[in-house]
Amino acid sequence: MDRKELFLAVNPVFATAKGCLGLLKHTGIKEATQLADIIDTTVQGASNTPPEISRAYMVSNEARYHIGNILAEESGCNVIIDLPCGYVPRGLVIADMKKKFYGFDLPAVIEEVEPAIRKIATKEQQGYLNFRAVDATNYESLNSAISDVKGKICILTDGLLGYFNEPELNSVCENIRKLLSEHGGCWITADKFAQELGAETFAALTGSDGEIIKEMMSKGGAKVADIAVNHTVIQEGTPEEGKKYFAGHGFAISELSYADKVPDLLSLKDSPENMAKLKEAYRKIKIWIMTVNNDKASDTVKGKTFKTEFRVDGSSLFCSITGRLDTITAPDLLTGFKENNSDDIKEITVDMAETEYISSAGLRVLLSMCKTLSSSKCFHIINYSKEIKDILEVTGFDQLFVMDE
């Protein structure tokens, strides 16, 4: 299993980002077309999507792309962090604004998109482009990625927050608060309204009920991510509950609507009537611009260096995990397991005495390890902390593994 396959195995959701580039290409955006000629934008199962829904996805993706660019320009910050940057050519637009662009994403995405972007970037644009592989739940990962940054930062999250379970979402909010406390600036997101955006776009273009889009997005996202629907305030809470949640994490929120910022779209250039309908529908879609409303100091303590140790005793495999098991480190666990597992292994015990955190990617690897056994009763988690227990309980994984006291 090569490096790319490893990252796909531990976090398959990154593949959906290619679909966004494919949709932007069809709108006629020049940079998207250039990039799509380099990157394969094939998304498995996309051909089964009804054309009316594909069109709504295309239009809403173009709106998201342009609005993110506009808000970045208006942010008052000279450093723009796109989290996740995916495969879209936003970095080129930001570079043309003479602002530094930091594209953050999973390693598999960065390894593919950075050389592609740089291939079409001008010499002047090159100097503004930066790409970093990060895990958004890991503060050290984020902080080190901008260790050379001075001054205010604008963090854009578009299509990210809905994929997190509750512990992950809490970590991301805390990490972004710490970054903004250190650098100043703002966090811009409309992720709370991601499903409503698709629904309102579909309804405006077809005159039909947009609920079918919301249902498809919820089920499709969970299927692609290979996880159950995350019952967080992002996916299931009301907007007011969402505001309360972010306020509780130390953010002050200002709000504007998509209608205030959406330009005339290339995808609707031949349909001014639909463009007018869309702008009216987009009054319901809100963008939150968040700043830190307190000066709490960063209290991050440097974590343990990640490592795994394996030991085979007859038909039993013992594994100990030290540090954070997240998107960046989960491939190492998967590699170590594949190197030490065999058909003779009938029982697996994972020692988490030194494990500090587990993300969805880490949980996915543990589950794949468990599935190699004849019964989940033969997969044991031992010496876990209260924090690890809470994560397993919130995600329901405590019902899949044997949690030995």
URFENNOR-V391444 format. One record per residue. N is the residue number from 0. PHI is phi in whole degrees, -180 to 180 (NA if undefined). PSI is psi in degrees with one decimal (999 if undefined). Layout:
# URFENNOR-V391444
<<N;PHI;PSI> <N;PHI;PSI>>
This chain:
# URFENNOR-V391444
<<0;NA;118.7> <1;-80;177.9> <2;-60;-44.2> <3;-64;-42.6> <4;-63;-35.5> <5;-62;-46.9> <6;-69;-33.0> <7;-66;-37.3> <8;-66;-39.1> <9;-87;-19.4> <10;-152;74.5> <11;-67;-13.5> <12;-64;-22.3> <13;-63;-22.4> <14;-63;-27.0> <15;-66;-23.2> <16;-63;-29.1> <17;-67;-31.6> <18;-61;-34.8> <19;-64;-40.4> <20;-65;-42.2> <21;-60;-39.6> <22;-67;-41.4> <23;-65;-35.5> <24;-58;-40.8> <25;-73;-12.1> <26;-81;-19.3> <27;99;6.7> <28;-65;121.4> <29;-56;-50.9> <30;-63;-35.2> <31;-67;-39.2> <32;-64;-43.6> <33;-61;-42.8> <34;-70;-39.5> <35;-68;-20.4> <36;-74;-16.0> <37;-102;-39.6> <38;-101;131.9> <39;-70;117.0> <40;-100;14.8> <41;-64;127.6> <42;-120;119.8> <43;-59;129.7> <44;91;-8.7> <45;-65;-30.6> <46;-66;-16.6> <47;-87;-3.9> <48;-79;128.6> <49;-56;144.0> <50;-60;-34.7> <51;-64;-37.2> <52;-74;-39.5> <53;-60;-39.0> <54;-66;-40.9> <55;-64;-40.6> <56;-61;-43.0> <57;-63;-47.0> <58;-65;-45.4> <59;-67;-34.4> <60;-68;-37.5> <61;-65;-41.7> <62;-61;-46.4> <63;-58;-44.2> <64;-63;-51.1> <65;-66;-40.8> <66;-65;-40.1> <67;-60;-41.9> <68;-65;-43.3> <69;-63;-45.7> <70;-68;-33.7> <71;-63;-42.5> <72;-66;-36.3> <73;-86;-2.6> <74;-69;-21.7> <75;81;6.8> <76;-109;143.3> <77;-96;-1.0> <78;-124;121.1> <79;-113;123.2> <80;-109;117.0> <81;-100;111.1> <82;-129;99.6> <83;-91;154.1> <84;-81;-22.0> <85;57;-144.7> <86;-112;10.8> <87;-83;157.4> <88;-88;31.4> <89;-57;-35.0> <90;-56;-36.1> <91;-68;-37.6> <92;-68;-43.2> <93;-64;-40.1> <94;-62;-37.0> <95;-67;-21.1> <96;-81;-2.5> <97;65;33.4> <98;-112;148.3> <99;-75;133.4> <100;-111;129.0> <101;-118;109.3> <102;-91;115.2> <103;-106;134.2> <104;-166;-176.6> <105;-67;153.5> <106;-53;-41.2> <107;-63;-35.0> <108;-72;-48.9> <109;-59;-42.0> <110;-63;-24.2> <111;-98;-41.0> <112;-80;-34.9> <113;-60;-51.7> <114;-63;-30.3> <115;-69;-44.8> <116;-63;-44.6> <117;-67;-25.3> <118;-67;-32.0> <119;-104;-5.7> <120;-75;146.9> <121;-76;169.0> <122;-60;-38.9> <123;-69;-41.3> <124;-63;-35.6> <125;-52;-39.7> <126;-69;-14.8> <127;-101;-7.0> <128;-94;132.1> <129;-140;137.9> <130;-131;138.0> <131;-140;136.6> <132;-84;123.5> <133;-139;166.7> <134;-118;117.5> <135;-64;-21.1> <136;-84;-5.1> <137;-112;108.1> <138;-62;-42.1> <139;-60;-37.9> <140;-63;-46.7> <141;-69;-46.1> <142;-64;-41.8> <143;-68;-27.4> <144;-68;-21.6> <145;-122;32.0> <146;-63;-21.9> <147;-95;5.1> <148;-91;135.3> <149;-125;142.7> <150;94;-176.5> <151;-69;145.5> <152;-122;146.5> <153;-115;119.3> <154;-103;119.1> <155;-101;124.8> <156;-120;119.1> <157;-133;104.1> <158;86;21.4> <159;-104;-49.6> <160;-66;-27.3> <161;-69;-14.6> <162;-90;-4.9> <163;-92;144.3> <164;-80;176.6> <165;-61;-47.0> <166;-61;-38.0> <167;-66;-44.9> <168;-61;-42.4> <169;-60;-42.8> <170;-64;-44.2> <171;-63;-44.2> <172;-61;-44.0> <173;-66;-39.6> <174;-65;-43.2> <175;-67;-37.7> <176;-60;-42.3> <177;-66;-40.8> <178;-63;-43.4> <179;-71;-32.3> <180;-63;-35.2> <181;-79;-42.5> <182;-105;-23.5> <183;81;170.0> <184;115;-151.3> <185;-149;163.0> <186;-120;123.8> <187;-116;125.3> <188;-154;146.8> <189;-123;21.2> <190;-61;-27.6> <191;-63;-22.7> <192;-113;20.5> <193;-61;-45.9> <194;-71;-36.9> <195;-65;-34.1> <196;-61;-47.5> <197;-63;-41.5> <198;-66;-45.8> <199;-67;-34.8> <200;-65;-47.7> <201;-61;-45.3> <202;-64;-40.7> <203;-67;-36.3> <204;-83;-24.9> <205;-116;-15.9> <206;73;14.8> <207;-107;171.6> <208;-69;129.5> <209;-86;0.8> <210;-62;-28.5> <211;-62;-34.5> <212;-67;-44.4> <213;-60;-41.3> <214;-66;-41.8> <215;-66;-40.2> <216;-65;-41.6> <217;-65;-48.9> <218;-70;-40.2> <219;-66;-43.0> <220;-62;-43.9> <221;-66;-37.0> <222;-68;-46.2> <223;-64;-41.2> <224;-75;-10.5> <225;61;37.7> <226;-139;162.5> <227;-72;162.1> <228;-59;132.7> <229;-82;119.8> <230;-88;68.9> <231;-111;174.5> <232;-65;-24.3> <233;-69;-44.4> <234;-87;-31.1> <235;-125;-12.6> <236;-81;163.0> <237;-78;162.7> <238;-56;-39.1> <239;-67;-37.1> <240;-66;-35.9> <241;-64;-44.6> <242;-61;-42.6> <243;-63;-38.9> <244;-62;-50.5> <245;-69;-35.3> <246;-61;-37.8> <247;-66;-19.8> <248;-97;12.1> <249;94;22.8> <250;-113;141.1> <251;-98;138.1> <252;-120;128.4> <253;-111;150.6> <254;-131;139.2> <255;-141;169.7> <256;-105;158.3> <257;-57;-35.7> <258;-62;-27.2> <259;-71;-22.5> <260;-123;-18.6> <261;-69;127.6> <262;-85;175.8> <263;-65;132.0> <264;-96;142.0> <265;-60;-35.9> <266;-68;-14.2> <267;-122;23.1> <268;-63;-25.6> <269;-97;8.8> <270;-140;71.8> <271;-60;-28.6> <272;-65;-44.0> <273;-67;-33.4> <274;-64;-40.5> <275;-65;-41.4> <276;-63;-40.1> <277;-65;-44.6> <278;-61;-37.5> <279;-68;-42.6> <280;-65;-32.9> <281;-75;-2.2> <282;-64;-23.8> <283;-82;-16.7> <284;-93;122.7> <285;-107;147.1> <286;-113;132.5> <287;-106;124.6> <288;-107;113.1> <289;-115;138.0> <290;-127;159.7> <291;-74;129.0> <292;-105;14.8> <293;-147;168.8> <294;-115;37.4> <295;-59;133.5> <296;-72;150.6> <297;-66;119.6> <298;-108;23.8> <299;-67;130.3> <300;-104;130.2> <301;-58;128.9> <302;-82;176.9> <303;-73;148.5> <304;-66;132.8> <305;-70;136.0> <306;-160;157.0> <307;-128;148.8> <308;-132;134.7> <309;-120;145.0> <310;-146;132.0> <311;-106;129.7> <312;-130;97.6> <313;64;-118.9> <314;-96;9.4> <315;-110;137.0> <316;-112;125.9> <317;-110;135.5> <318;-135;131.4> <319;-115;141.6> <320;-123;124.7> <321;-113;134.1> <322;94;-154.8> <323;-93;129.0> <324;-101;95.3> <325;-134;-164.7> <326;-58;-38.4> <327;-73;-37.8> <328;-97;-20.3> <329;-56;-37.8> <330;-59;-32.1> <331;-66;-39.6> <332;-64;-43.8> <333;-63;-42.2> <334;-62;-46.7> <335;-61;-39.4> <336;-64;-45.7> <337;-63;-33.5> <338;-72;-25.8> <339;-108;-12.8> <340;-83;155.6> <341;-157;172.1> <342;-65;-18.7> <343;-78;-15.5> <344;-77;121.6> <345;-113;-11.9> <346;-148;140.7> <347;-128;133.2> <348;-123;126.6> <349;-112;118.3> <350;-93;118.5> <351;-112;27.9> <352;-60;-31.5> <353;-111;13.2> <354;-84;127.0> <355;-96;-29.3> <356;-164;150.8> <357;-134;127.6> <358;-98;-179.5> <359;-59;-36.7> <360;-63;-41.6> <361;-65;-42.3> <362;-61;-36.7> <363;-65;-38.1> <364;-68;-42.4> <365;-60;-41.1> <366;-65;-41.1> <367;-65;-34.6> <368;-65;-44.2> <369;-62;-37.9> <370;-70;-11.2> <371;-79;-10.0> <372;-96;161.1> <373;-71;-24.2> <374;-149;142.2> <375;-66;-17.6> <376;-68;-11.6> <377;-97;6.8> <378;-112;116.0> <379;-117;137.4> <380;-109;127.1> <381;-129;158.7> <382;57;37.0> <383;-86;152.1> <384;-85;172.1> <385;-62;-37.9> <386;-64;-42.5> <387;-68;-41.0> <388;-60;-42.1> <389;-62;-41.8> <390;-63;-45.6> <391;-64;-36.8> <392;-71;-44.0> <393;-63;-38.1> <394;-87;-7.1> <395;84;3.5> <396;-74;-15.8> <397;-67;-18.9> <398;-87;-12.5> <399;-96;-29.8> <400;-111;160.2> <401;-85;116.9> <402;-98;94.0> <403;-75;126.8> <404;-73;999>>
